């Protein structure tokens, strides 16, 4: 695949322009599958399943049993976040391969940046 080229004036064409997201202008919304957990959607392409968002989990919060259908990446900004395989704190990074199943917990509450290549499958309805 050839690399896209900018317009003759050296500027990006509109489809190739950078997108700047003002985080303070993006609302927090409740995560339907995890009561008490809020998400701030920074990027989402529903056709491909690509998703980037901030997750705010209260102390003792739980993201119920689910399976990652593709690569999942998590960067912990504040607090603690993990599962039965380990716990991460500020500055720690977790990645999970497709097929990973777990219940995520946050003993102290946390703020995490999550990147998913496809939506997760939650195994129990809320």
C-alpha positions as a Markdown table, in Angstrom:
| # | Residue | x | y | z |
|---|---|---|---|---|
| 1 | Unk | 0.0 | 0.0 | 0.0 |
| 2 | Unk | 1.4 | 3.4 | -1.0 |
| 3 | Unk | 1.8 | 6.1 | 1.6 |
| 4 | Unk | -0.8 | 8.9 | 1.3 |
| 5 | Unk | 0.7 | 12.1 | 0.2 |
| 6 | Unk | -0.1 | 15.6 | 1.4 |
| 7 | Unk | -1.6 | 18.2 | -0.9 |
| 8 | Unk | 0.7 | 20.1 | -3.2 |
| 9 | Unk | 1.1 | 22.9 | -0.6 |
| 10 | Unk | 2.6 | 20.4 | 1.8 |
| 11 | Unk | -0.5 | 20.4 | 4.1 |
| 12 | Unk | -2.6 | 17.3 | 4.9 |
| 13 | Unk | -5.8 | 16.9 | 3.0 |
| 14 | Unk | -8.8 | 16.9 | 5.3 |
| 15 | Unk | -9.1 | 13.1 | 5.5 |
| 16 | Unk | -5.4 | 13.0 | 6.6 |
| 17 | Unk | -5.5 | 15.8 | 9.1 |
| 18 | Unk | -4.7 | 15.3 | 12.8 |
| 19 | Unk | -7.6 | 15.2 | 15.2 |
| 20 | Unk | -7.2 | 17.0 | 18.5 |
| 21 | Unk | -9.5 | 15.9 | 21.3 |
| 22 | Unk | -10.0 | 18.3 | 24.2 |
| 23 | Unk | -10.3 | 15.8 | 27.1 |
| 24 | Unk | -12.2 | 18.2 | 29.4 |
| 25 | Unk | -14.9 | 18.5 | 26.7 |
| 26 | Unk | -15.5 | 14.7 | 26.5 |
| 27 | Unk | -18.2 | 13.6 | 28.9 |
| 28 | Unk | -17.9 | 10.7 | 31.4 |
| 29 | Unk | -20.6 | 8.1 | 30.7 |
| 30 | Unk | -21.6 | 5.1 | 32.8 |
| 31 | Unk | -20.3 | 1.7 | 31.5 |
| 32 | Unk | -23.3 | -0.4 | 30.9 |
| 33 | Unk | -21.6 | -3.7 | 31.8 |
| 34 | Unk | -19.9 | -2.5 | 35.0 |
| 35 | Unk | -22.1 | -0.4 | 37.4 |
| 36 | Unk | -20.1 | 2.4 | 39.0 |
| 37 | Unk | -17.5 | 2.5 | 36.2 |
| 38 | Unk | -17.4 | 5.5 | 34.0 |
| 39 | Unk | -15.7 | 5.8 | 30.6 |
| 40 | Unk | -14.6 | 8.8 | 28.5 |
| 41 | Unk | -14.5 | 7.7 | 24.8 |
| 42 | Unk | -11.5 | 9.3 | 23.1 |
| 43 | Unk | -11.7 | 7.3 | 19.9 |
| 44 | Unk | -14.1 | 4.7 | 18.5 |
| 45 | Unk | -14.5 | 3.1 | 15.1 |
| 46 | Unk | -17.5 | 0.8 | 15.4 |
| 47 | Unk | -16.8 | -0.8 | 12.0 |
| 48 | Unk | -13.4 | -2.0 | 12.9 |
| 49 | Unk | -13.9 | -2.3 | 16.7 |
| 50 | Unk | -10.9 | 0.0 | 17.5 |
| 51 | Unk | -11.5 | 1.8 | 20.8 |
| 52 | Unk | -9.5 | 4.1 | 23.0 |
| 53 | Unk | -10.9 | 5.5 | 26.3 |
| 54 | Unk | -10.2 | 6.5 | 29.8 |
| 55 | Unk | -11.9 | 4.4 | 32.5 |
| 56 | Unk | -12.6 | 5.7 | 36.0 |
| 57 | Unk | -13.2 | 2.9 | 38.4 |
| 58 | Unk | -14.2 | 3.5 | 42.1 |
| 59 | Unk | -12.5 | 1.9 | 45.1 |
| 60 | Unk | -13.6 | -1.8 | 45.1 |
| 61 | Unk | -14.9 | -1.5 | 41.6 |
| 62 | Unk | -15.2 | -4.5 | 39.3 |
| 63 | Unk | -15.4 | -5.0 | 35.6 |
| 64 | Unk | -17.3 | -8.3 | 35.4 |
| 65 | Unk | -16.1 | -11.6 | 33.8 |
| 66 | Unk | -15.3 | -11.0 | 30.1 |
| 67 | Unk | -13.2 | -12.3 | 27.2 |
| 68 | Unk | -11.0 | -10.1 | 25.1 |
| 69 | Unk | -11.7 | -10.9 | 21.4 |
| 70 | Unk | -8.5 | -9.2 | 20.3 |
| 71 | Unk | -5.5 | -7.5 | 21.8 |
| 72 | Unk | -6.3 | -5.3 | 24.9 |
| 73 | Unk | -3.8 | -2.7 | 26.3 |
| 74 | Unk | -4.1 | -0.9 | 29.6 |
| 75 | Unk | -2.0 | 1.9 | 31.1 |
| 76 | Unk | -2.6 | 2.7 | 34.7 |
| 77 | Unk | -2.6 | 6.5 | 35.4 |
| 78 | Unk | -3.7 | 6.5 | 39.0 |
| 79 | Unk | -4.6 | 3.9 | 41.6 |
| 80 | Unk | -4.5 | 0.1 | 41.3 |
| 81 | Unk | -5.9 | -2.2 | 38.7 |
| 82 | Unk | -5.6 | -5.9 | 38.0 |
| 83 | Unk | -7.0 | -9.4 | 38.2 |
| 84 | Unk | -6.3 | -12.8 | 39.5 |
| 85 | Unk | -3.0 | -12.8 | 37.6 |
| 86 | Unk | -1.5 | -9.6 | 39.0 |
| 87 | Unk | -2.0 | -6.0 | 40.1 |
| 88 | Unk | -0.7 | -2.8 | 38.5 |
| 89 | Unk | -0.1 | 0.7 | 39.8 |
| 90 | Unk | 0.6 | 4.1 | 38.3 |
| 91 | Unk | 2.9 | 3.9 | 35.4 |
| 92 | Unk | 2.4 | 0.2 | 34.9 |
| 93 | Unk | 1.2 | -1.3 | 31.6 |
| 94 | Unk | -0.8 | -4.5 | 31.0 |
| 95 | Unk | -1.6 | -6.2 | 27.7 |
| 96 | Unk | -3.8 | -9.2 | 27.2 |
| 97 | Unk | -3.9 | -11.4 | 24.1 |
| 98 | Unk | -7.1 | -12.3 | 22.3 |
| 99 | Unk | -8.9 | -15.0 | 24.2 |
| 100 | Unk | -7.8 | -13.8 | 27.6 |
| 101 | Unk | -10.7 | -14.1 | 30.2 |
| 102 | Unk | -10.7 | -12.3 | 33.5 |
| 103 | Unk | -12.6 | -10.2 | 36.0 |
| 104 | Unk | -10.8 | -6.9 | 36.5 |
| 105 | Unk | -10.8 | -5.2 | 39.9 |
| 106 | Unk | -9.6 | -1.9 | 41.4 |
| 107 | Unk | -9.1 | -2.2 | 45.2 |
| 108 | Unk | -8.2 | 1.5 | 45.6 |
| 109 | Unk | -10.0 | 3.0 | 42.6 |
| 110 | Unk | -8.1 | 3.9 | 39.5 |
| 111 | Unk | -7.9 | 5.9 | 36.3 |
| 112 | Unk | -6.7 | 3.8 | 33.3 |
| 113 | Unk | -6.2 | 4.3 | 29.6 |
| 114 | Unk | -7.6 | 1.4 | 27.7 |
| 115 | Unk | -7.1 | 0.5 | 24.0 |
| 116 | Unk | -9.0 | -2.4 | 22.4 |
| 117 | Unk | -8.9 | -3.7 | 18.9 |
| 118 | Unk | -12.3 | -5.3 | 19.1 |
| 119 | Unk | -15.1 | -5.1 | 21.7 |
| 120 | Unk | -15.0 | -7.5 | 24.7 |
| 121 | Unk | -17.6 | -10.1 | 25.3 |
| 122 | Unk | -19.1 | -9.9 | 28.7 |
| 123 | Unk | -20.2 | -13.3 | 30.0 |
| 124 | Unk | -22.9 | -12.4 | 32.5 |
| 125 | Unk | -25.6 | -9.8 | 31.9 |
| 126 | Unk | -25.8 | -6.9 | 34.4 |
